[in-house]
Amino acid sequence: MLAMLLVSCQLAVAGAVAGESDNALQAELQQGQLSCASRPLPLAASARETLLDFYRQQGSERVWNRARLASLLTQLERLADDGLSPEAYHLADLRRLERISASDAQRTACREVLASHAYLQALQDLSWGRLDPAQVEPIWHSQHTPAPSRPSGAPAFATSGLGDLPATFERARPQFKPYRNLRNAYARLRQQPLPAWPRITDGPLLRPGKRDARVPLLEQRLARAGYLTRTAGRPAGADSDLYDPLLVDAVETFQRDHQLQPDGVVGPATLTELNISAAARRDQVRVNLERLRWLAREMEPSMVLVDLAGTRVSYYRDRQLLWQARTQVGRAERPSPLLKSRITHLTLNPTWTVPPTIFRKDKLPEIQRNIGYLAENRMRVLDNAGNELNPHAIDWHNPHGILLRQDAGPKSALGVLAIRFPNPFSVYLHDTPSQQLFNKLPRVFSSGCVRVENVLQLLDHLLADASPAERERIAAIQASGKTKNVNLPHAVTILLAYWTAEADDAGRLQFRPDIYQHDAPILAALEAAER
């Protein structure tokens, strides 16, 4: 009751709308729900306060005349290109109410508030995302890189932007190139009818030059998705089951577009991606538009960005991409975490203390088979105080109170460099002797840490602010082979993020396998939020 009285009093004091219309508008805000919607629409206290503040800035004048309301409806329709449902912003109700008589004070007041509510909610969702990422795909943040805080009220530009709604909606959208590219691709995708792709059944590996009864289905699938634009060169009749060079080329292009090894071999991973429906692909783009709204808020002018699903790392300085390389990330059962932190120091020529899980699941079985595995891999056995133990004196079928540490060197698991940042997952970026794995796809080989190709090039960027003397000192330590921690001149933000679809400047879509199975919960949450 007190909240309702406050709303009424504040509007009355500031009110510039006279008589019955003003009373009707006050009544709509006091009720706590909008009765003119197709079903009663509750207004939470926070939403009422946002609306009250919005009208206070207008001097309590109504803002939605016919022309402005028509422009709003157009902008709400265009939210579909952002992967947002226009109906979640009451488009049908507003269209139904668009032509009501001005003499209907109650419904015109309700329409006014409903339009403002839709407008403010749309601007918020475009700017910050429809969902709260902390609830569906949380990113751990260090104390020095706090999570972006979604404002509770209307965007600052909501009032000033009423005169040019198309520009205001554009301003609300992330000014983030990956988002703009993906939105443009999605807009074109929505204009096309959903193709019906044939399902290709499991079977033996399909290699170039082989015959298989599934080849005609494979040809249909690739042709309908635009990977096989001409089929005149394809064999017909008795040879229609031949996996020929024209079809192999199309499969390799498909594999490149789906983060798969482009070898032309149709195996389980390629079949999985081929059999994802067109509707599911469209949903995947929607999910990633939402993700990129979140990611845009996490980006900083200078930072290291690890694209987990895309298995690559990028370095930005003053918003310019200066360097990019391939990575190897955590396997599905040992995923690399999503996090934001600050790179504070490096370990040159690092030793590697084997984490307990890797010791138990990976190393212990090897040692039990052959105790010489330790010497071959330059591993020492230590007690919890760091004292070296005789490996032949250990009961390897019941070991306890020990740890393994691999000596530094180019062939150690961490190579010649580890890049450290505070986090509760004990992960870091590092070099690796397994360079050949950078040529594989998908590159999901680690136990959670991120292996970086050409890691010394990244080191050079991280030391951009170091003095010549400091660079010489670090180079000398590196050459010595001794293990030493070195602080960076300035901490550098690092973000480990996850997205499974993107588009290039030409609008070509590329998908990645959802290695960590994060897409489905986000899609379900988006659909629930629209109901």
Secondary structure, 3 states (H helix, E strand, C coil): CHHHHHHHHHHHHHCCCCHHHHHHHHHHHHHCEECCCCCCEECCHHHHHHHHHHHHHCCCCCCCCHHHHHHHHHHHHHHHHHCCCHHHHCHHHHHHHCCCCCCCHHHHHHHHHHHHHHHHHHHHHHHHCCCCHHHHCCCEECCCCCCCCCCCCCCCCCCHHHHCHHHHHHHHCCCCHHHHHHHHHHHHHHHCCCCCCCCCCCCCCECCCCECCCHHHHHHHHHHCCCCCCCCCCCCHHHCCECCHHHHHHHHHHHHHCCCCCCCCECHHHHHHHCCCHHHHHHHHHHHHHHHHHHHHHCCCCEEEEECCCCEEEEEECCEEEEEEEEEEECCCCCCCCEEEEEEEEEECCCEECCHHHHHHHHHHHHHHCCHHHHHCCEEEEECCCCEECHHHCCCCCCCCEEEEECCCCCCCCCCEEEECCCCCCCCEECCCCHHHHHCCCCEEECCCEEECCHHHHHHHHCCCCCHHHHHHHHHHHHHCCCEEEEEEEEEEEEEECCCEEECCCCCEEECCCCCCCHHHHHHHHHHHHC
